[in-house]
Amino acid sequence: MRNYKLSAMALIAVALVTGFIACKPKNAGNAVSADAAAKVYVAPGKYDEFYNFVSGGFSGQMSVYGLPSGRLLKVVPIFSINPENGYGFSEETKPMLNTSHGFIPWDDQHHLDLSQTNGEIDGRWIFANANNTPRVARVDLTTFHTSEIIELPNSAGNHSSPFITENTEYIVAGTRFSVPPDDANGDVPINTYKKNFKGTISFISVDKGNGKMDIAFQLQCPGVNFDLSHSGKEKSHGWFFFSCYNTERANTLLEVNASQNDKDFIMAVNWKKAEEYLKAGKGRKQSVKYAHNVYDEKTHTATSEIKTEVTVLDTKELKDICYFIPCPKSPHGCDVDPTGEYIVGSGKLAALIPVFSFDKIQKAIAAKDYIGDYDGIPIIKYESALYGEVKKPGLGPLHTEFDGKGNAYTSFFVSSEVVKWNIKDLKVLDRAPTYYSVGHLCVPGGDTKKPNAKYLIAYNKITKDRYLPTGPELAQSAQLYDISGDKMQLILDFPTIGEPHYAQAVAADVIKNNSVKFFKIDENTNKYVSKGESTTKVVREGNKVHVYMTAIRSHFSPDNIEGIKLGDEVYFHITNLEQDWDVPHGFAVKAAGNAELLIMPGETQTLKWTPDRVGIIPIYCTDFCSALHQEMQGYVRVSPAGSNVPISYSLGTNLPKEDSTTKK
Amino acid sequence: MKKVLVMILVVVTAYACGNQNGGSSAKAPGSEATANDNPSYDPQRGEGKFTKVDVASGLDAKMLEAGTKVYTVKCSACHKLTGEKLVGPGWTGVTKRHSAEWIMNFVTNTDAMLNKDPKAQALLEICLVRMPNQNVSDEDARGIYEFMRKNDGIK
């Protein structure tokens, strides 16, 4: 009887689940086919085929996944502090988060772009934008460390960034909020938007050898909202395309007021022309303040410099740099196909996708086929730039990626689907549901000249019932599709950190062999390095105490420290003496109002600690390092201010020799 | 019904088992057949690239200098120059206990030696901390050996 009941219940449950799936939109019931598991299964100990670099959105960080397994490999801290490894907490990394506004512990990281050579991913660096306090970062893909962060003056809401040119000549950064320029009086009524607010686009140059970034020039543009961008390639190399909305120039209730015009613009930028003007000295040197932070892998230390000048080109005065192309309904995505001929604009509120032709744009410019100008920038006639429209593709197109076989894949937020269409004949070929409300898409190399189109990943904005419930706040979902055949096939769901926006993916071979395994201790030039235990020491400089300490399996040297007094600032400079892969040591101090350190082999990192009471403070290694990891600990004695306990330190023998509290 | 479901689960789980691609160098000691079983293995020489090290009767000053430097940075945290064990064994008499080849192979090919060599494994059983691979170059390994010789009283 009981068994019968159970079976009946199970059957009902199965029926319910089946019924529930079938109720979901767009044939969700057969969205996952039987061979999906085999396609995403990566056996234990085996490597994934692709790296997937995923923006962390409001986490401020970048996550790295393996594909097709969807396994999380690493979270790389970029714009937010990370107590887990001390990024933004250690003295060495604090300068990375310095800005003209001071230390900023958080940001909103939206887009990523891998460095390219000849329009192909070269695996050297990945660039990341900070949307809130405008910055661009470069992450070194040998160390997976944030190597450099540059702040952007005259900017607010750095959204159309960090998209790059086909040889990584430039990274662009277009301001989402137009604002008064930094050197103008910003104390103006907000409703003087039309008069006082400007849009700025920065071109950041990248050194071919070492990747160092520099703001080469800025374009001052009409005060609209610049949204997304992509560079030209091949024949359109030398051009950049930016979507923009709020051509109404509203400063309140944009949801309604910036949706009035039937068409906003895609702005085509001839950056080679801008370079000519720059060379001819047509730029205006503007006095600004912005931080440029660089991490050195030899000193294991970041330095922050405040720069004070930027060169601005006025696109109203200097002709032939910028052109507007009308694009329906608040365009968002602005994507260029692998040949460089087709520019796909995606109006957030549109029910069609316009595809523009680079050749036709060039002809229209030559023939001055304009319908007028917008704040001094010529507007090309829509039909003269248009290659064609994809009719009734879905609702709310956002972003498009390419497979290099003549097809495009566009995400549709409102209708929750990915639509595959042919660029030449603009016909819809396939559509696949997403769960739910997809934002960005990623095909490995999908925005380059050479896509490696085995998979497509959809990054969704709404998760709802995809995973076990975790209260009101849910992880965002990503979905992996096999696109090697004619039809897209959903093969995996995986949760992500923060909110994923744009992502990049590349074959593992491009990156994995260059990965650094440890830092050579011989090359460590940190100011406070200890190369060997015999060089460890504790040095008092006024109320600052520097502890030169080493870590190796499984002890710190020194591990007994006395003579610290209330009112002291203590700096623990820990050098990890290990010289092998995957042997970090951690370092924690009881009640330190800071974080821990995670020190990689051969590295030196510094934790600042201000003791708050008299007593014995334990220190220990937080990263399980050997069978005797639990023995990797020590003590620091804190005496009252004005105490005459001298600085002393030791390892293995008690110093001072006699216990001063029990023996006279 | 329940039993059937459990069985299905077991079958599905079993399907995922049996992959033998480890690739990890950090195998537990004794998990592989030791070299004792292999008649061609020379336990005096150990596993590694050094088959014959030329050692002069006197000390080589240049090698000694390099070796002293490497000892300070990479070895001294765990090895005392007396006979006393710290994390690893003290170095007094080490050049008499082991051949130059064995020492240099152990220093440069640490994980393989710990996984295979009987004498290295015996030491691990005493110390219980795997000797770290400190990525010592061939030249520096020779320097360390010279430094050990000096510590053992060779002039």
Interface residues (C-beta under 8 A of the other chain):
Chain A: N3 L6 S7 A10 A43 P44 G45 K46 F518 K520 I521 D522 K531 G532 E533 S534 T535 T550 I552 R553 S554 H555 S557 L577 E578 Q579 D580 V583 S626 A627 L628 G652
Chain B: M1 K2 L5 N19 N21 G22 G23 S24 T72 V73 K74 S76 A77 C78 L86 V87 L128 V129 R130 P132 N133 Q134 N135 V136
